[in-house]
Amino acid sequence: MTMQLRFLGAAGEVTGSCHLVEWDGRRVLLDCGLFQGAPESEARNHQSFPFDPASIDAVILSHAHLDHCGRLPALVREGFRGPIYAHAATRDLARILLMDAAELARRDAENAERWHHGDTAPLYGPRDVEHCLQRFHALAYGKRAEIAPGLTCRLQDAGHILGAAVIELWMEGGDLPLKLVFSGDLGGQQGFIMPPPVQVEDADLVLIESAYGDRRHRSPEATVAELGEIIAAASAEGGNILIPAFSVGRTQELIYLLARHYEEWNLRDWAIFLDSPMAIEATDMYARHAALLTADATAYARATGFGPLWLHRTPGTDDSIAINRVTGGAIVIAGSGMCTGGRILHHIRQRLPRRDTHVIFTGFQAAGTLGRRLVDGAREVRLWGEPVTVAAQVHTLGGLSAHADKEALCRWYAGFRGHPQVAVVHGEPQASASLALELRTRFGCPVTVPARGESLDLRQLARPPYHARERTA
């Protein structure tokens, strides 16, 4: 009987999270995400799954970001008929993100057909998304649930975005009962609106993310000070600020910070735009699930609905275009966070050639994305086939990342009793290798950095099973 864990995405790379657990005749997926970034990476989304979707008993979803859930509609369309377990907030956010992804896929297909570029079929459509959403089963944090005979899971708050979860998976009935813990994406210890991740204490195997496994973030205090300084500099120049922001998580954190420092940063002098229909919907969802936030953010969300009066929401295309007529004093928060699509591209094309434009990146920029090229100092980029000069000032605020840095990842792992075996995933090679070395050096634990397509034999784990330790504790 096959007892293995197969790493099918977010292994040796950041996106495409997908890990297949095969245990005593059962098959469970941890995440089923989109590959994002360079064209060759995104082309993999159209390839067949490396397994029969109909053979999967269940999916456990860590959170709603597309690199974790974005291929679920295709999975269902190709024959998956089992349940998808996730937190209720993840289900609600997934509806927003997956519907948006379907619309973007339709537009990309139309453009490809217009320019005779490759496969013109969209990855999936709105009907596929609806069929997928019908398979969601909501799980509350901290509650154990049997998802298949011999397999029990529990979700714990990962502190990353609304509804994000650390997944605990107990596996019984095989040659050796085991417990696997998948970090999903972990938030830091000092998030502005999200609580810190819940510490799990027992595991035989830990899958840990490593997006920032090779660096440390600036402190929250230094990050807030830097953001205030950028706003002050832009104000003195009479310029504008563009913030490419992920619609879920980062946008709400930015709104909260602007509200908290509204007077201090003289924001009355600015016109602040939330220029993303998806971010507007997601912000409403943060208000609906306000109880999941920190105490201060919960109070703020309940008092304002995450919609302060000074925030100009621009859901319509005409409203978005009108922003370009503002010559100075505009702060524009728009998707996408890596500048891979969305309205931010139109603002960037208009304002990148201006020295008084400040572009603030607040999250990870995957290799191959426009955001990564700008962060790396490109002086010219291409948009819709045309060159655009980069004269704007580009800033990176690492302290606003929703991902834990190396030190926070190590602190979270340090909470496990007995220092269990680790598989480092969800990071670029350098970041994963750096975290793996730190874990080995600091804790003396067995660590592997799997490549995409590799497997780990669950019967060959070096340590005794969690259940044996639990019974003798």
C-alpha positions in Angstrom: 0.0 0.0 0.0 1.4 3.4 -1.0 2.1 5.7 1.9 3.7 8.8 0.5 3.6 12.6 0.2 4.1 14.0 -3.3 5.2 17.6 -3.8 3.4 18.7 -7.0 3.7 22.5 -6.7 5.3 25.3 -4.6 8.4 23.0 -4.3 11.5 24.8 -5.5 9.2 27.8 -6.3 6.7 30.0 -4.5 3.4 29.4 -6.5 1.3 26.4 -7.4 0.9 25.0 -3.9 -0.2 21.4 -4.2 0.8 18.4 -2.1 -0.7 14.9 -2.4 -1.0 12.7 0.6 -1.5 9.0 -0.2 -2.3 7.0 2.9 -3.8 3.5 3.2 -5.7 3.7 -0.1 -6.9 7.4 0.5 -5.7 10.4 -1.5 -6.0 13.9 -0.1 -4.7 17.1 -1.6 -3.3 20.0 0.5 -4.1 23.0 -1.7 -4.5 23.2 -5.5 -3.1 26.5 -6.5 -2.2 28.4 -9.7 1.3 28.7 -11.0 2.0 32.4 -11.3 4.9 34.6 -12.6 6.7 34.0 -15.8 4.8 32.9 -18.9 6.4 29.4 -18.8 5.2 29.0 -15.2 1.7 30.1 -16.0 1.6 27.7 -19.0 1.7 24.8 -16.6 -1.8 25.7 -15.4 -3.1 24.3 -18.7 -1.2 21.0 -18.3 -3.0 17.9 -17.1 -2.9 17.1 -13.4 -0.2 14.5 -12.5 -2.9 12.3 -11.0 -6.5 11.4 -11.8 -8.7 14.1 -10.2 -11.5 11.6 -9.8 -9.2 9.5 -7.5 -8.9 12.3 -4.9 -11.0 11.7 -1.8 -10.8 15.3 -0.4 -9.0 18.6 -0.6 -7.9 20.6 2.4 -7.4 24.3 1.5 -5.1 26.4 3.6 -6.4 29.8 2.4 -7.9 31.7 -0.5 -4.9 33.2 -2.3 -4.9 32.0 -5.9 -1.5 30.3 -5.7 -3.2 28.0 -3.2 -6.7 27.6 -4.5 -6.7 28.8 -8.1 -6.8 25.4 -9.9 -9.7 24.0 -7.9 -12.3 24.8 -10.5 -10.2 22.9 -13.1 -9.8 20.0 -10.7 -13.6 19.8 -10.3 -14.2 20.1 -14.0 -11.7 17.2 -14.6 -13.6 14.8 -12.4 -13.0 15.6 -8.7 -16.2 14.9 -6.7 -15.0 15.0 -3.1 -15.3 17.7 -0.4 -13.1 20.8 -0.2 -12.5 21.6 3.5 -11.6 25.2 4.4 -12.5 27.9 6.9 -15.8 29.7 6.2 -13.9 33.0 5.6 -11.7 31.2 3.1 -14.8 29.9 1.3 -16.2 33.4 1.1 -12.9 34.9 -0.2 -12.4 32.1 -2.6 -15.7 32.9 -4.3 -14.4 36.5 -5.0 -10.9 35.5 -6.2 -11.9 32.5 -8.3 -14.7 34.5 -10.1 -12.2 37.2 -10.8 -9.7 34.6 -12.1 -12.3 33.2 -14.4 -12.9 36.7 -15.8 -9.2 37.3 -16.3 -8.8 33.9 -18.0 -11.6 34.9 -20.4 -9.9 38.2 -21.3 -6.5 36.5 -21.7 -8.1 33.9 -24.0 -9.7 36.7 -26.1 -6.3 38.5 -26.3 -4.5 35.3 -27.3 -7.0 34.6 -30.0 -6.8 38.2 -31.3 -3.0 38.0 -31.5 -2.9 34.3 -32.6 -0.8 33.4 -29.5 -1.1 29.8 -28.5 -4.0 28.0 -26.7 -7.0 30.3 -26.7 -9.2 28.3 -24.3 -9.6 29.9 -20.8 -8.5 27.7 -17.9 -12.0 27.7 -16.5 -15.2 29.8 -16.5 -17.8 31.1 -14.0 -19.8 27.9 -14.2 -16.7 25.8 -13.3 -16.2 28.2 -10.3 -19.8 27.7 -9.1 -19.5 23.9 -9.4 -16.3 24.1 -7.4 -17.8 26.3 -4.6 -20.6 23.8 -4.2 -18.0 21.3 -2.9 -16.7 23.5 -0.1 -17.3 22.4 3.5 -16.6 25.0 6.2 -14.5 24.1 9.2 -14.1 26.3 12.3 -10.6 26.8 13.8 -9.7 24.3 16.5 -12.3 21.7 15.6 -11.3 18.2 14.6 -13.2 16.6 11.7 -12.9 13.2 9.9 -12.4 13.9 6.2 -12.0 10.3 5.1 -11.8 6.9 6.9 -8.5 7.0 9.0 -7.9 10.7 8.2 -8.7 13.5 10.6 -7.9 17.2 10.2 -8.0 20.4 12.3 -7.5 24.0 11.1 -5.6 26.5 13.3 -5.3 30.2 12.6 -2.2 30.9 10.5 -2.3 34.7 10.9 -1.7 35.2 7.2 -5.0 36.5 5.8 -8.6 36.2 6.7 -9.4 32.5 7.2 -5.9 31.3 6.5 -5.1 28.0 8.3 -2.3 25.8 9.5 -3.5 22.2 8.7 -3.1 19.4 11.2 -3.6 16.0 9.6 -3.8 12.8 11.7 -3.4 9.5 9.7 -4.5 6.3 11.2 -5.0 2.8 9.9 -1.7 2.4 8.1 1.4 0.5 9.1 2.4 3.5 11.2 0.0 6.2 12.5 1.4 9.6 11.8 0.6 13.3 12.2 1.5 15.8 9.4 1.3 19.6 9.9 1.2 21.9 6.9 1.9 25.5 7.7 0.2 26.9 4.7 1.3 30.5 4.6 2.3 31.8 8.0 1.8 35.4 9.1 4.4 37.2 11.3 4.3 37.6 15.0 3.4 41.3 14.8 0.8 41.8 12.1 -1.2 45.0 12.0 -4.6 43.4 11.6 -4.1 39.7 11.8 -3.3 37.8 15.0 -0.1 35.8 15.2 -0.2 32.2 14.0 -1.4 29.5 16.5 1.5 27.4 17.7 1.1 23.6 17.1 3.2 21.4 19.4 3.2 17.9 18.0 4.0 16.4 14.6 5.9 13.7 12.8 6.4 15.8 9.7 6.1 19.6 9.2 5.7 21.2 5.8 6.8 24.7 6.3 6.7 27.6 3.9 9.8 29.6 3.1 8.8 32.6 1.0 11.0 34.8 3.1 13.2 32.1 4.5 16.4 34.0 3.7 15.7 37.4 5.1 14.3 39.4 8.0 11.6 42.0 7.8 11.9 45.4 9.2 10.1 46.0 12.5 6.4 47.2 12.4 7.5 50.5 13.9 10.2 51.0 11.3 7.8 50.1 8.5 5.2 52.5 9.7 7.8 55.3 9.9 9.1 54.5 6.4 5.6 54.7 4.9 5.0 58.0 6.6 8.3 59.3 5.2 7.4 58.2 1.7 4.1 60.0 1.9 5.8 63.1 3.2 8.4 63.1 0.4 5.7 62.6 -2.3 3.7 65.4 -0.8 6.7 67.8 -0.9 7.2 66.9 -4.6 3.5 67.3 -5.4 3.5 63.8 -6.8 1.4 60.7 -6.7 1.7 57.3 -4.9 0.9 54.0 -6.6 0.5 50.9 -4.3 0.2 47.6 -6.2 -1.6 45.6 -3.5 -3.0 42.1 -3.2 -6.7 42.5 -3.0 -7.0 40.2 0.0 -5.0 41.0 3.1 -2.5 43.7 2.1 -5.2 46.2 0.9 -7.1 45.9 4.2 -3.9 46.3 6.2 -3.1 49.5 4.2 -6.5 51.0 4.7 -6.2 50.3 8.5 -2.7 52.0 8.7 -3.9 55.0 6.7 -6.8 55.4 9.0 -4.7 55.0 12.2 -2.2 57.7 10.9 -4.6 59.9 9.0 -3.9 63.1 11.0 -0.2 62.3 11.6 0.5 61.9 7.9 -1.7 64.9 6.8 -3.8 62.6 4.7 -6.5 65.2 4.5 -4.4 66.7 1.7 -4.6 63.5 -0.3 -7.2 61.9 -2.5 -7.1 58.1 -1.6 -8.5 55.7 -4.1 -9.3 52.0 -3.7 -9.3 51.1 -7.4 -10.1 47.4 -7.6 -13.6 45.9 -7.7 -12.2 42.7 -6.2 -10.4 44.5 -3.3 -13.7 46.4 -2.6 -15.5 43.1 -2.3 -12.8 41.6 -0.2 -12.7 44.6 2.1 -16.4 44.1 2.8 -15.6 40.5 3.6 -13.1 41.6 6.2 -15.8 43.7 7.8 -18.2 40.7 7.8 -15.6 38.4 9.5 -14.2 41.1 11.8 -14.0 38.8 14.8 -11.1 37.0 13.2 -8.9 40.1 13.4 -6.8 41.6 16.2 -8.8 43.3 18.9 -8.0 46.8 17.6 -8.7 45.9 14.0 -12.0 44.2 15.0 -13.1 47.4 16.7 -12.1 49.5 13.7 -13.8 47.1 11.2 -17.0 47.1 13.2 -17.0 50.9 13.6 -16.3 51.7 9.9 -17.1 48.6 7.9 -13.6 49.0 6.6 -15.0 51.9 4.6 -13.8 55.2 6.0 -15.5 58.3 4.5 -12.2 59.5 3.0 -11.7 56.4 0.9 -12.8 56.8 -2.7 -14.0 53.4 -4.0 -13.9 53.2 -7.8 -15.6 50.0 -8.9 -16.4 51.3 -12.4 -14.0 51.6 -15.3 -14.8 55.3 -16.0 -14.1 56.1 -12.4 -10.8 54.4 -12.6 -9.8 56.2 -15.8 -10.7 59.5 -14.2 -8.0 59.0 -11.6 -5.4 59.7 -14.3 -6.6 63.3 -14.5 -5.4 63.9 -10.9 -2.0 65.5 -11.5 -0.8 65.3 -7.9 -1.9 64.3 -4.4 -3.4 60.9 -5.3 -2.7 57.6 -3.4 -3.9 54.8 -5.6 -4.3 51.3 -4.1 -4.9 48.9 -7.0 -4.4 45.2 -7.9 -2.5 43.2 -8.7 0.1 43.0 -6.1 2.8 41.7 -8.4 1.7 43.9 -11.4 0.7 40.8 -13.4 -2.6 42.3 -14.4 -5.4 44.5 -13.2 -5.9 48.3 -13.1 -2.5 49.0 -11.6 -0.9 48.4 -15.0 -2.8 51.3 -16.5 -1.7 53.7 -13.7 1.9 52.4 -14.0 1.9 53.1 -17.7 0.7 56.6 -17.1 2.9 57.5 -14.2 6.1 55.4 -14.3 7.9 58.0 -16.5 7.5 60.7 -13.9 10.1 61.3 -11.2 7.5 62.5 -8.7 5.7 59.2 -8.8 6.4 56.8 -5.9 5.6 53.1 -6.3 5.4 51.2 -3.1 5.6 47.4 -3.1 4.2 45.8 0.0 4.6 42.1 -0.6 6.5 39.3 -2.3 7.3 39.7 -6.0 7.7 36.4 -7.8 10.4 35.9 -10.4 9.3 36.8 -13.8 6.7 39.4 -12.8 6.7 43.1 -13.7 6.8 43.8 -9.9 10.0 41.9 -9.6 11.6 43.7 -12.5 10.7 47.1 -10.9 12.0 46.0 -7.5 15.2 44.8 -9.1 15.8 48.2 -10.6 14.7 48.0 -14.2 14.9 51.4 -16.0 12.6 50.3 -18.8 9.7 47.8 -18.9 7.2 46.8 -21.6 3.5 47.0 -21.2 1.2 45.7 -24.0 4.2 45.4 -26.2 5.3 49.1 -25.8 8.4 50.3 -23.9 7.8 52.4 -20.8 10.6 54.4 -19.1 11.0 54.0 -15.4 11.7 57.3 -13.8 9.5 56.7 -10.7 10.9 56.1 -7.3 10.3 52.4 -6.3 10.1 51.4 -2.6 9.7 48.0 -0.9 8.1 47.8 2.5 9.1 44.3 3.7 7.5 44.9 7.1 4.1 44.8 5.5 4.5 41.3 4.2 1.8 38.9 5.3 4.5 36.1 5.4 6.7 35.3 8.3 10.4 36.0 7.9 13.2 33.6 8.7 13.3 34.4 12.4 9.5 34.1 12.8 9.5 30.8 10.9 12.2 29.4 13.2 10.3 30.6 16.3 7.1 28.8 15.0 9.0 25.6 14.4 10.7 25.8 17.8 7.3 25.3 19.4 7.2 21.7 18.2 8.2 19.1 20.8 11.0 16.8 19.7 12.0 18.9 16.6 10.2 16.7 14.0 11.3 16.1 10.4 10.8 19.1 8.1 10.0 19.6 4.4 10.7 23.1 3.3 8.3 24.3 0.5 6.8 27.5 -1.0 10.0 29.4 -1.6 12.5 30.2 -4.3 15.5 27.9 -4.1 17.8 30.3 -2.3 15.1 31.1 0.3 14.2 27.5 0.9 17.9 26.4 1.2 18.6 29.2 3.6 15.7 28.3 5.9 16.6 24.6 5.7 20.2 25.3 6.8 19.0 27.5 9.6 16.7 24.8 10.9 19.4 22.1 10.7 21.9 24.3 12.4 19.7 25.6 15.2 17.6 22.5 16.0 19.5 19.6 14.6 16.3 18.3 12.9 16.2 16.3 9.7 15.3 18.6 6.8 14.5 18.1 3.1 14.0 20.6 0.4 11.9 18.7 -2.2 11.8 19.6 -5.8 8.5 19.6 -7.7 7.5 16.0 -8.5 9.5 14.4 -5.7 7.9 12.1 -3.1 8.6 11.3 0.5 7.9 7.8 1.8 5.8 8.4 5.0 6.8 5.0 6.3 10.5 6.0 6.4 10.2 9.0 8.8 13.1 9.1 11.1 11.2 9.7 14.3 8.6 7.6 16.2 5.0 8.4 15.4 3.3 11.3 17.1 0.6 9.1 18.5 3.2 6.9 20.3 4.8 10.0 21.9 1.3 11.3 22.8 0.3 8.1 24.6 3.6 7.9 26.6 3.8 11.6 27.4 
